[in-house]
Amino acid sequence: METVDWSLVDWSRAQFALTAMYHWLFVPLTLGITFIIAIMESIYVKTGDEKWKEITKFWMKLFGINFAIGVATGIILEFEFGTNWSNYSWFVGDIFGAPLAIEGIMAFFMESTFIAIMFFGWEKVSKKFHLVSTWLVAFGSNLSALWILIANGWMQNPVGMEFNPDTMRNEMIDFWEVLFNPVAVNKFLHTIISSYVVAAVFVAGISAWFLLKNREIVLAKRSLVVAVVFGLTSSIMTLWTGDESARTVAKYQPMKLAAMEGLYKGDRQAPLIALGIFGDPEDTFHKKEQLVVEVKIPKLLSYLAFLNGDAFVPGIEDLIHGNEKENIVSYEERIRKGKIAIDALALYKKKKELGNEIEAQQQLDLFQQNFEYFGYGYYFGKDPHLLIPNVKMSFYSFHIMVLLGMHFLVLFILLLYFIWKGTLQTKKTLLRVTLFTIPLAYLASQSGWVVAEVGRQPWTIQDLMPNIAAVSQIDAYSVQITFFLFLIIFTCLLIAEIKIMLSAIKSGTKH
């Protein structure tokens, strides 16, 4: 196998992670606040109360600021597939490109068309047409997320495709299987609904600030009602979709689940680690970390993963070294079979070029028999423990996400209770907690993506293409330069957005 330029792989991963994480600072608010705005405008059209129109315009202004900068980071993210990950783009471009093309044609154009009416059509179109435009912007932004998350879900569970050995590309054979891929469906639902929570926390937090400052009282009280009901509903749905997502991870990405729970030795009646703290690594060669503090809930992991408290949940060691009793093929064996597939594919191409059809067919049959382990073959001659993701990062990110999700649920329940009692404005501590929960919502959202992406490493496409095969063959130094350029540009954009946002918030409903 060729020598791997680990510096190139690491810097390419870092640059993509940087762009994705900055982009995701803007997307969750866009996905959720558009529906909150649409609900508010619906109330305005229904009641004819001009104050609701003012409130709608205020939140629309904040959405517009966020949307503009989010588009800029998103465009750069898509270009990186061609610049830093060209081998990946070649290998699966026929499949991965389709959802992104549909996203551009169907969702983005619908969103961008009606966003103009939404912002500038108040006095130019009827109330009802303007309301329809606002709802279409909301649905358009979420449709955009749908196709991107379908593409990402396919990377984590490649289905509906067939590898063409002559073109060396994967080709889509069943669009509907790609669309209804269980990983993609759960990823879409969990991602967008958790984004609604972020938006609800944002609106509630800003409204809480107005109440603390004794300003824009009507805007704050009405916005809080909409945000809290929307947020509470979304929090409950997020718990449900998160539970469903955990089961798909257990089925299709058992190594990710093991990393999320810091599980090294698989077990029946596996406990769920509710809280845990890692100490010094127990074994650096095998990437084994040691939990020095842990709070376990008996049998819960087995039940959550397989709806059976006695089910076997494989650990990292079971996956690396195999477990005959549980019929788990070791990573060492997968690497061996993957190498057979890679060599057979090369021989097939060679024999076919020589016109030896019989031997070419024999090699093709051998390749197809071992194709499911194709990606593992790139690690032939390497330590199989390199296939273990970063356990600490996966574990902490997962538990931060879950704990903060419970915090949001409790917060929305308390806010709704005191709104119903009519005493929320007197609960200064709760209002301060609501305000300072805004950054925690973004932390939870980012943590979710860390779990999703770090937990599946080193796979660009699960089991088929590791990042060492997907990366473009370019100079690592050029990736380093662009990494720091992007870091400076994105940080400036973020600072600019925060300043513009704060200015818009402080001005309230003043035009």
N, C-alpha and C positions, 0 to 999 in steps of 0.2 A: 504493500500500500504506500501511497505517496506520503511524504513528510507533511505534517499539519503545521501551518503557520498559526499557532495559537494566539499570537498577538493580533493578527488580522481578524480572527474569529471573535475574540473578546471585544475589540474596538468596534467591530461591525454590530455586534449585539448591543454594546453600550450606546451606540449612536441611535439605533432603532428604538431602544428602551427610552432614551432621553426624549426623542420626538413623540413617541406614543404616550408617555406620561404627561408631557406638556399638553399634548392635544387633548388628553382625557381630563385635564383641568377645566376645559370649556364645554365638552360634549354633554356631561350629565345634566348641567343646568339647562342647556338648550332642549334636551329631550323632555324634561319635566315641566319647566316653566311655561313652555308653549301651551300645554294643556291647562295649567293654572290660569293663564291669561285667557284662554278660550272659555273656561268656566266663568270667569269674571265678566267677560264681554257678553256671555249668554244671559247672565243675571241682568246686565245693563239693558239688553234688548227686551228682555221679558218685563222688567219693571219700569223702564224709561227713566230711571234715576240717574241724573247726570254725574253724580258723585262716583258711581260705578264706572262711568266712562273715564273719569280722571284717574281712578285707581288702575284701570286697565292700561291706560297710556303710560302711567308711571312704570309699571312692571315691564311693559313692552319696550320702553327705553333701555332698561337694564339688559333685557334679552338681546336687543340689537347690538349693544356694545360687545357682549359676550360672543354672539354669533359671528361677527366680523372677524375677530381674532381667531376663533376656532377654525374657520375655513382656511386661513393662512397656514396653520400648522398641519391640517389634514392633507393639504395638497402636497406638502413636502414629504409626509409619511408615505404616500402612495408612490412617489418618485423613487424612494429608497429601495423598493422592490426591484427596480431596474438597475440602480447604481451599485448597491451593496450586496444584493441577493439575486444576481442575474441567473445563476444556476438553478435556483429555486423557481424563478419565473419561467425558465425554459422547461423545466421538468413538469410543472403543473399549470402552465399558463392557460391551457385550453379549459381548465376547470376553474381555477382561481380567478381568471379574468372575467368569466361570465357574470358572477354576482356583482363584481365591481362595475361592470358595464351597465348592468340593469340598474344599479344604484344611481349611476350618473344620468341615465336616460329617464327612468321612471320617477325616482324620488327627488333627486337634487333639482331637476328642472321644474318639477311641480312645486317644490319648496321655494325656489328662487323666483318663480313666476308670481306666486300669491303673496310672497313676503312684501313685494312692492305695494300691492293693494292694502295689505295689512298696515303698513306704516304711513302711506301717503294717500290712501283712498277714503279717509273718514268723511270728507265733504264732497267726494266725487262719485261715490256709489251708495246704494241704499244700505240701511242698517243690516238687513238680513244678508245681503251679498257680502258685506264686509265681514260679518260673523262667519259665513261659510269660508271665506278666505283665511280667516284666523284658524279655524279648525283644520283646514287643508294644510296650512303651514305646520301645525302640530303633527298631523298624520304623516306629512312629507318627511319631517325630520326623523320620525320613528321608523318610517319605511327605509330611509337611508341607513339607519343603524341595523335594520333587519338584514339587508344584503351583505353588509360588512361582517356581521356576526355569523351569517351563514358561511361565508368564506373562512372565517376564523374557526368555526366549528368543524368544518371539513378538514382543516389542518390537524385538528385534535382527534378526529375519527374519520379517516378517508373512506368514503363510500361512493357508490354510483359511478365508478370509473373503471377503466381497464388500461393496463400498460401496453403501449405499442412498442415492441422491441425494434422495429425498423426505424421509427422516428425518435426513439428513446424518450418518449413523452407519455404522460398519463392523459387519457382522453375520456371525456364524460360520455357515459352510455345511458344514464338514467338521471335526468334533471330532477325529477320528483324525489328520488332517494336522497339526492344532495340537499334539496330544499327541506325535506322532513327528517333529516338526520337527527336522531334524538339528542345528540350533544349540541347541535346547532339550535334546536328548538328550546332546550333548557337554558342554553347560554343567552339566547335572545331575551327570553322572558325574565331571567334573573337580572341581566344587565340593565334592561330598560326600566324595570320596576324599581330596582335599587337606585337608579338615576332619578326616578320620581321622588324618592326619599330625600336625595341631595337637594333637589329643587325646593321641596317642601320645607326642609330645614333652613335653606337660604331665605325664602320668603318669610318664614316665621321669625328667624333671627333678626332680619332687618326691621320687621314690624315690632319686635320686642325692643329694639333700639329706639324706635320712635316713641314707644310708650315710656321708656325710661327717661327720655328727653322731654316728655310731655309735648310732643309735636305730632302733627298729622294724625290725630287720635282716630278719626273716622277711618282713614286709610288703614291704619295699623290694626284696628279691631276687626274690620271686615276682611282684611287680608289674612289675618290670623285664623279666622273661622274657616276660610277656604283652604289655606295651607295645612291646618291641623287635620281636618277631615280627610283631605287628599293624602297627607303624609301618613296618618294612622292606617288608612286602607292599604297604602303602598307598603308600609312596614310589615303588616300581616301577610300580604302577598309575597313579599321578599323572603320571609321565613319559609313559606311553602315552596317557592321556586328554588331556594337554597337547599332545602331538603331533597328535592327532586334532582338537583344538580349533583349532589353528593353521591346519589345512587348511580348516575351515569358515569361519574369519575371512577367509582368502584368497579364498574363493569368494563369500561374501555381504557382507563388509565390507572391501574392499580398502584403503580409506582408513585404517582402524584398523591394518591390518597395516603399511602404510607408516609410520604414526606410531610404532608399536611398534619399528620398526627404523631410524627416522630416515632413511628412503629418499625422496629427493627426485626423483631421475632414475631411472625404471624401467630394467630391464636384463634381458637373458637371461643365464643363468649368474650370477644375482645372489648375492653373498656374504652370509653371515650375520655380523652384527656381534656377536661374543661379548662384547666389552667396549668401552665408549666413553664419552668425556667431552665435553660441549658447551662451546664457548667463547662469545665474544660473538656475538649474532645477525648473520648475514651480510646479511640483508635483512628489516628489521622490517615493511615494507609487505606483503610476500608471506609473512610468518611463517616465513621460512627460517632455520633454525638451522644452525650449523656445528660438526661434530665435529672437535675439535683432537687428540684421541687416540682411536684405534680399532684393535681387533684383529679382523681379518676371517678367516672360513673360506670359501674359494672355493666357489661353486656351491651351498652348503648351503641358503640361503634358497629358491632355486628348487626344490630337491629337497623340502625340508620342506613348502613350500606346495602343490606340484603333483605330487610324486613324480617329478619330471623335472628333472634338473640343467640342462637347456637351456631350461626354460620362462621366459616373460617375466613378471616381477613388476612391476606398475605402481607408480610412485612418486607422490608428492604432486603434482608438476608435471604428470604425465601425466593424472591424474584431474581437476585443475582446468582445464587448457588443452586436454585431449583428445590422442589419439594415433591418427591415421587408420590408420597402418600396423598397429597392434595392435587396431583397431576399438574404441577407447575413446571414448565420448561425453563431451565436455567438460562441466564443471559449468556453464559459461555457457549451453550449449545445453540442459542439463537445467532450468536456471532459466527459460529462455524457454518451454520446453514446459510446465513447471509452472504458469507464469503463464497460459498458454492454457487449461490444465485448470481453474484457479480461476475465470477469467473465464467459461468455458463453463458451469460449474456455476451461477454466479450468473445467467447469461442463461437457462439452462434453467428455474430456479425462477421467473424473471420471466415468461417466455413461457408457462409452464404456468398461472400465476395468471391470465394474460390469456386463457387458453383457446386459445392458438395451438399446437395439438398437433404440427403438422408442423415448425415452427421449433424447438419445444422438443425434438423428437426429434433434429434436426440438431445442436443444441448438446450433447445428451446423448451422441451418437456422438463428437463432437469431444472431449468430456470423457473418455470411456472410452479413446480413442486415446492420450491423454496422461496417464492417471491414474497410471502407474508413477512419474512425475516430480512428482506433485502437491505434495509437501512442499517441493520446491526453489522453487516459485513464490513462497513467502513471502519469498524473498531477492531478488525482482525489484527492481532499482534499488539493490541493495546490493553491496558488494564480495564476490565469490565466495570470496575467501580467508577470509571469516568461517566458512566451512564446514570449515576445517581444525581438527582438535582440537588440544589442547595437546601438542605433539610432545615436549617435554622430559619432561613428567610421564608421558606414555605410555611413552616410551623407558626412562626410569630405573625406573619401576615394573615393567615387564616384565622387565628384566634383573636387578633385585633379586629378583624372584620366582623366576626360573630359577636364579640363583646360590645362593640359600638352599635351593631344592629339592635341588640337588646336595649341599649341605652336610648336609642331613637324611639323605640316602641314605648318605653316607659315615659319618656318625655312627652310624646304626643298624647298619651292617656292623661297625664297630669294637666297639660295645657287645656285639653278638651273639658276636663272636669271643672277647672276654675273658670273657663269661659262660660260653661253652663251655669255655674254658681254666680257669675257676674262679678267676681273678685280678682280676676287675673291682674288688673292694673296695679293692685296693691301688693302683689307677690314679686317684689323686686329681685329676690335671689333667683327665683325660677326664670324671670325674664333675662337676667344676666347669664344664667346657664344656657338658655336658648340662644342667646347671641353668640356665646363662645362655643356653641356646638357646631357652628358653621364650618370652621376648619376641620372639626372631627368628622363631619360628613364627607369632606373631600378625602381625608385620610382613609376612611373606610372604603371609599370607592377605588382609590389607588391600590389599597391592600388587596382588594378582590382581583384586580388585574395582575398583581404580583403573584398571587396564588395560581391564577390560570396559566400564566406564561412561564414563570420560573419553575413551577411544579412539573411542567412537561419537558423541561430541558433534559437532554440536549437535542430534542426533536424539533425540527421545523415542520415536518409532517410525521405524525406519530408512527413509529416503526418503519417508515419508508425512506425518510431523508433526514439525517442529522445535520446540525448547523455547519459541521466541518465540510459537508458536501454541498451545502446550499449557498455558501458565501461566494461572492465574486472574487476572481483571482486578480486583485489589485494590490497596490502598495499599502501596507498598514499605516504608513506615515500620512498618506492622503486622507485616510479615514479619521485619523487623530486630528488633523487640521480642521476638517469639516465638523467634527464633534464639538470642538471648542467654539467654532464660529456659530453653530446652531445654539450652543449653550448661551452665548452672549445675546444672540438675536431673540431667542425665546424668552430669556430672562427680562430683556428690555420690553418685549411685548407684554409679558405678565405684569411688570411694574406699571406700564402704561395703562393696561386694562384696570388694574386695581385703583390707580389714581382717578381715572375717568369714572369708574363705578362709584367711588367714594364721593366724588363731586356731584354726580347725578343723584345719589342717595341724599346727600345733605341738602340739595336744592328741593327735594320732595316733589310735590305736584306743581311747582312753579314752572312755567314754560320759558 
